[in-house]
Structures are given as C-alpha cells and as structure tokens.
C-alpha cells in the first residue's frame, strides 16, 4: 500500500489543510494543532440493497447524495452473504483472508461448535474475528474516537479493542432510533465526538427475504430507509456538522421459489455428511470414516449446481484457502436453492449467496461529502476497495488489504 498521503491525494484530490494534518498525525487532537474541525466519516450499510432499487423513483435522498458525490454498482466478495461482506468492507480483505467465510462455519480447531448468526456465544467470541483488524480498531489505537450503531463484529472485543461507543444489535431498535443515536453522538463536544461512525439498517434485507425484491412491501421499506437517511443529512446540516457519508450494501437480492430446489438427499445419504450451510450454496463436511463416498457422489457438475473440493474452488472466487470453508462446496445456479431434507424456512421471497458476478447480487456504493470529489457514475467498484477510502477519510494508515488503490482514483475524477 502507498503511504497514506499519496493515497489521500489519489482518492480525494486536494484535501483541505486540516484533513492533511489529520492524516499526518491522527493521534494528535485537532485543538492542539489549531486547525479547523475535520469532517466526520459516517459509514452506512443498507443490508440487501441492490443498486437497481435506485431506479424505482422512491429514493430521493439517496439519489441526491449520489448526484452530488460518486456512485457505482459494487461487486461484493464471495460468498454474497452478510457477515463476510460487512467484515470485508471494514478490513479490505476477502472473506477467505479475514476468516469470516460465511454466516455459518466450522473451524477445525473447534470442531464441536458452529459459528452462526443465531449463536451469540460464538458470534461474539473474538476467536472467530481475530484473523483481521477492522477499521475502528486501527482508528482507536491511533487515538481516533469511533462509534458503531450496529455493524457485524463491532460488538466483539477484536484484538481486545471495541469502538469507544457501540450498541449490541437489537432488531427491535427502529431505524429512526438508530439515526437519533448517531445524531446524539454528533451533538457531543468536539473532544468526545466520534470521527468515524457506522450505521446499519437491516430492514431492506429482511423485506427482501420475506416478500421478494420486487414486492410492494420491499418498496415501502426502501422508501422508509431513504427517509431516515434524509433525516440524518438534515440533522447534520441543522447542527452544522460536516460529514463524509459513505453508503454501501453487502449484496443484492434474487427471487426464489420451491420449484427451483436441488435436493442433496437424492444424491447422497444425509447420514454421511454434516451440512454446515445451505441455500444458494452448500458447505459440507463428510463424516469420519466415509472414505470418498460423499466426494464421489457430489464433486463435479450437476444439473443446476457445481461442487468442488475446497482446494479446487475456482480461483476467481478467492475462496477455499481458509480451513473454515467446507471440505466440499457446492454452488447453485442463480435462483436455485440447495437443501437437505425439509427446508428450515419456506423457499419463497428472496435470498442471496450466489456467484458474486451475478448481476442481481451486486451491491450499492454512494459517497458524498466535503472531501469527496463529485464524479459521474462509473461502471463498477469492488467492495475490497472501500476500506482504503475509509482509512483515508478517517486519517489512518490502512493495513495490508486486498484492495486496488487505482479503482478508488475514480472518486477524484481521474
């Protein structure tokens, strides 16, 4: 990675002097330097928001930010799941490299337990997260105050460090309450006001799963989230708080139905393997003593899906070197679901997890603010590139990552 000042110049053009001073000495309070107050950085995730939703005419606030800043469809990392991609956005690393390889996974060092969203004892254990260092940890160690209004991993003491302010995820906390919390943080005196804030909305993803991406219910939720973002922008303006706002999603959403199902039980005895993950892809661990029976039944191309041994997953996915990836990995054709036995949930509505190059899996990226150079919409961005931009805005040296600095130069109009 280039030295941070080079990166700042490349990403943001000619920054104000106060931002350059922060990049040179992030641990020194701005009051000590006698500089003007730098803009805060607010990272907003709208889980499951596909960029095509902007074309529905129901997102005036998101569209206004895109118009005065920069926007692009964003390619998520594989697999196109929530936890892996949220951790990628704040580390710049592919899931195979940061260790959160799926929403559900095993680690050979702990074969008796499973990491899952619903297992708080494991999801909050630093063991699973310590293979990488998220942005807020690096910032806090540099003396820069951070706050997270929900973000996967932010509840965990990663490398022994949490944000200065953080909230335990609670789906019952409304979107309005989440925004009010952020505005309350921004009202604080300068010495205790966070310079980096994350804000997370899960309702678009929830509506997509329940009702499908093209439903009236989905449109209503999209409009509500857009209204909340407008409320945030107005609130910042009323208190005269400068902020660079970076809005992302982790993946898109595609319709599913029970007519498009691949039943593993018709291919291999379910008693011969452990199914770790199912749906758009399946992560499978053959049982001990079964020799190559499961491998022989599944490996290769099948109608509507393809299966690989972990080390043979195609290189373009950048997936399979981490031992937390299942021994056998099967990927369904977009729109199809892999199951074993009776599905845990009805196969209806929508979901995600397919090939990260699937057009309907693409994610959202919008950035606007005093340190973001306006730019016409560009063709595509990779989500590993967002981390370097965030690091530059916050004023920290980025840790080694999988991003490409050149891709972010588009934000400077180069």
N, C-alpha and C positions, 0 to 999 in steps of 0.2 A: 504493500500500500504506500501511496505517496505521502509525504509529510503533510500534516493537516492544513497548513496554509496554502499549499498547492491545490489541495482538494477543495478548500473553500473558494479559491479563485475560480476553479473549473466549474464548480457546481452553482455558485451563486453570483458570479460576476463580481463587480466592485462592491464589496460589502461596506457598510458604514464603519467608521473607525472604531466604534465601541464594540462591534462584533469581532473585528480583527483582534482587539485587545483581549476579548474573552477567549478566543481560540488560542492565543499565545500563552495565557496564564489562567486557565479555567478555575483554579483553586483560589484565586485572589478575588475577594469581594469587589464588585464594581465600585462601591463607595470609596474604597481605598484608592482606586485609580482615578477617581474624579471624572469618570466617563458618564455619558448619557446611558439611560437604562436600556439594556438589550431586550429584544423581543423574546418572549417565551416560545417554546415549541410545544404544540398540542398535537399528539398523535391520536387519531380517531379510527377505530375499527368498526365497520358495519358488517358483521358476520354474515356471509352468504349473499352479499350484494353483488350482482352481476353488472358489468358496465352497461349492458343493453337496457337496464332499468332506467338509465338517464334519458332514454329516447321516448319515454312514456308521457312526458309532459306534466309530471306530478312532483318534480324535484327542483323547484325554482331556486332554492338556497344552494344546493349542491351545484347546480348549473351555473349560478352566479360566481361561485368560487372557482369553478373550472374556467370560466370565461376570463377572469382577471388573473389567473395563475397558470398552472400547467395541468394537463390531464392525459391519461393514456390507459388503454386496456393493459392489464398487468398479468403476466403469466405466473401462476403460483408454482411452488415447488411440489414435487411428487412425494407422497400421495396428497391429493387435494382434500385434506382434512383440516379440522380447526386447530387442534393443538400444534401439530407440526408446523403449519404455516404461520401461526402467530409467533412461535419461537424463532422462525426464520426471519421474520420482519424486524425483530429487535436484536438479532445476533449476526445477520448477514450470512448465515450458514445453512446449507441444505439439511433437511432432516437426518439424512444418513450421517452427517458430520456433527450435528448438535445433540443427537441422541433421542429426541422425541420423535420417533419414527412413525408413530400412529397415535390415534386416540386410545387404542388398546394394544398392549405389547407385553412381551416377556423379556426378562434378562436372564441369561444362563447363570449369572451369579446368584440369582434369586428365583430359582425355578418353581418355587412353591407359591409365588404371588403373581398377580397380574396388575399392571398399571391400567387404569381406566378412568374416564371422567367421573363415573359414579362411585369410585373407591377413593374416598378422601384421604384415607390413611396412606395410600400410595401416591396419589396425585399431589399431595402436599409434602412428600418426602424429598429432600434435596438430592438424594441418591439418583433420582431419575433426571434431574435438571443440571447437575454439576458438570456435564461434559461441555458446557458452553457458558459464556458470560453475557447476559443481556445488557442492553444499553443503560438501564437505570443503575445497575451495579457499578459499571465503569464510571458513570457520572458521579454517583455518591462517593466513590473512592477518590474522585478528583475534586471533591468539595462542592459539587453542584447538587442542589436540592432537587429531588424528584418526587412525584406523586402519581399513583395509579388508581384510577376509578375503574377497576377491573381490567385485567389482561391475563390470559393464561400464563401461569408461572409467577405472577407478581405477588402472590400470597406466600411464596416459598422463600425461605432464607437461603438463597442460592449463593454458594461460597460464603455463607454466614452473613449475607447482606440483604436487606429489604429496602424498598423505597422509604423515604422519610415519612410519607403518608401513603397508606394503602388500605383497600377495602376487601374484606372477604366476599367472594362472589355470592350474590343472592339474586336469583331471577325475579324475586318479588319487589326489588327496588326498581321503581319505574324509570323510564327514560328521562322524564322531567327531573326526578330526584337526582339522577346521575349528573345531569347538566348543572343543576343547582350546586352540587358538591364541588364541581370544577370551578364554577364562578365564585364560590366561597373561598376556595384556595387562592384564586386570582385577586381577591379583595384584600388579602393579607398585606401587612407591611413588607417592604422590599426584602428585608433580611430573612424572613421566614416564608417567602412566597416561592413556590417551585418554579424552576426554569424549564423543566421537562414534565409534561403531564400526559398520561394516556387515558383514553375514554373508550369504553367498549359498549356497543349495542348488539344484543343477541336476537332481537325480535324479528328481524328480516329473515334470518336463518330458520327460526322456529316456524314462522308462517310458511316458508318455502317447503319445509319438511311436511307440515300438516296439510297444506292446501295446494301445493304446487306453485311453480314460479309464475304461472300465467293467470292466477286466480284473482278475483276481486278482493279477497282477504289480503293477499300479498300486496296489492296496490295500496290498500288502506294503511298497511304497516309502513311501506316505503314512504308514503306521504307524511306519516307521523314522525318518522325519524328525520326526514328532511326539515320538518317544522322545528324539531328540537335543535338541529344544527343551526338553523336561523336564529333561534333564541340564544344560543351560545354566542354567535357572532355579534348579535345586537347587545348582549350583556357585556361583552368585552369592550365594545365601542362606547357604551354608556359610562364605563369606568375608565376609559382612555387607556386600556391595556393593549399594547402591541403584541401580536402573536403570529407566528408562522404555523399555519394549520395544515397538517398532512393527513389526508383521509384515505384509508385503504380498506380492502376486504381480503379475506383469506382464500376465497374460492367463489365460484358461481353456484348454479343450481340447475338440475335437469329433472324432468318429469320421469316418474317410474310407475309401473303398474304390475299386477300379479300375473299378467300374461307373458311377461318377459323375465323369466326366472330360470336359473341354472341350478339344478338340484344335485349337490355333491353326493348325496346318499345313493343316487342311481349309478354312481361311478366307482365308489369305494365304500367299504364297511365303515360307518362312523365310529365304531369301537377301535379302529386302528389309528386314529389321529385325534389331536386336540385342535379345535378351531378357535383361534385367537381373535380373528376379525372376519367379518363377512359383510356382504353388500356389493358395492361396485368392485371390490377386490376381496380376496380371501387370504388370510395369513394362517398357515397350517404347520403344526408340529407333529410329525409321525410319532406314534407311541414307541417306547423302547421295545426292542425285540421283534419288530415287524419287518426287519431287513429292508428290502427296497419295494415292498408291496405297494405302499402309497405312492412312491415316486413313479413306479411303472404305470399306475392307474391314471395319474394326473399330468405328469410332465408332458409338455408339447402343446400343440394347437388342438383346440376342440371347437365345436360349433359355438360361437358367441363368447369364447374366452380362450386365454392362453395361460399356461402355467410354466414356471421356471423354478429351478433350484436357486436358492438365494444368491449364490455367486454368479449365476448365469443371467440374472435380470439385465435386460438391455442397458448399455452404458448411458444412453440418453436420459434415463430416469435418474441417474446419480443416486442409486438406491440398491442396497444389498451388501455393502461392506460392513455395516454395523450389525453385530451379532443379535441385536434386538429385532431385526427383520426375521420373519418366519423362515424356517428351513425350506418350505415350499410356498411360493407366492403366485396367486392366480389373479389375473386382471380381466374383468368382463368388458365386452363391447359396450360403448356408451349407451346408457338407457337400460342395460340389463343388470340383474342382481344375482349374486351367488349366495345360496343358502344351504343349510344342512338341517334336515328335519323341518319342524314347523318354525316359521319366522317369528322372531321375538316381537316384531311390530308388523302391522298391516303393510303390505307392499303397495303403497299408494302415496299420492302427493309428489314429493320431490326429494332428491338427495344429491350427494356429491362424493367424490373419491376416485373418479375415473382418471384416465390419461390427462396429464396437466396441459397437453396441447389441444385437448377438446375445446372447441370454441365456447361451449356452454359452461366450461369450468373456469373461464377467465375471470380475473378479479378486477377490482376498482382501484384506481390511483388518481388522486387530486391533491395538488399542493398550491397554497396561496398564502401570501403574507409579505411583509416589508422586505424580507431577504430572499424572496423567490422571484426570479425574473420571469415576467409573462412570456408565454410560449404557446404557439399554436399546437393543437392536439397532435401528438406524434403516434406512430404506428403501434408500438408495443414497448413494454418495460418488463424486466424480470424482477420478481419480488426480492431477490437477494441484493439488489442494488439500493433498496430503500434505506438500509442500515447506514451506509456511508453518508447519505444525505442527512439523516437524523443526527449522526455524530457531528457533522459539520455545523448544523444549525445549533446544536447544544453547546458546541465548543470543546469537544474531547477528541483525542486521538482514537480512531477506530481500531479495534482489534483485528487481527488477521481474519479474513472472511472470504466468501465465495463470490462476492460481487464484482462488477466491472465498472470502474470509475468512468470509462468513456460513455457508457449508456446514460449516466446521470448528467453529462455535459449538455444534454438536450434541454435541461432546465435553464441553462444560461443562454439559450438561443444559439448555441454553436452548431 
